[in-house]
Amino acid sequence: MENNNLPALTKWQAAYIENAYRELETGITRKRIEELGLDARGKAVLDVGCGPGNFLVAVSEDKPKLLVGVDLDDQFLTVAQAELSRRSVKNLMLVKASGIHLPFPDGFFDIVTCFLVLPHVPDDRTALAELGRVLKANGVLAISGHDKGFPLRYLKRLKFKPLLMYLWSLLYAVTGKKWIRNTLQDYRKICACLVEMGFIVDQIALPRKSFGLVETYRIKAIKAK
């Protein structure tokens, strides 16, 4: 996966990677796995939007049968490959692919995770359907995203640019198209969508709120037979 022709990391990429590994080393990533009750022992696990591989490192501690990470960012995949190789993670595969066009057969994985990716996909429902397609019956889907309160945290820091997410989300709600792919979701609507698709919503975590509105949600759902 190493590519010496890749451009230097952008400021955003570098900050993202730094934060991801900080959360890994301080145990936050592991805590989120345990919070949702994810048990990867002997399982085939897919992480969609794996970024620099921090979740893959954490879940590898459970010795899954297969561990696959998918991302569209070459830089993230290169960093992930280097870190996972350094840690001698076994049964690993990294793939450059889109979360709405996964190059895997139906019902292939026992666990599919997709954290903070939904805000950036062209359509939430299409993405959820594709995640469900590659999941086995009785398999576990774990997702997270940004809810209506997320931009409000930036008001406390006197930063206003993220408030444009409200406009982008409104345009998506009205037109059905993500003109700019960084939108907010209502976790209740995401849960309703999952139920319509044949999932059983098993667990919902709403760890933070701003002004009474949910910032980030995490959902665990089971694919019914």
Secondary structure, DSSP 8 states (H G I E B T S, - for coil): ---TTS----HHHHHHHHHHHHHHHTTHHHHHHHHTT---TT-EEEEET-TTSHHHHHHHTT--SEEEEEES-HHHHHHHHHHHHHTT--SEEEEE-BTTB--S-TT-EEEEEEES-GGGSS-HHHHHHHHHHTEEEEEEEEEEEE-TTGGGGGGGGT--GGGHHHHHHHHHHHHSS-SSS-----HHHHHHHHHHTTEEEEEEEEEEEETTEEEEEEEEEEE--
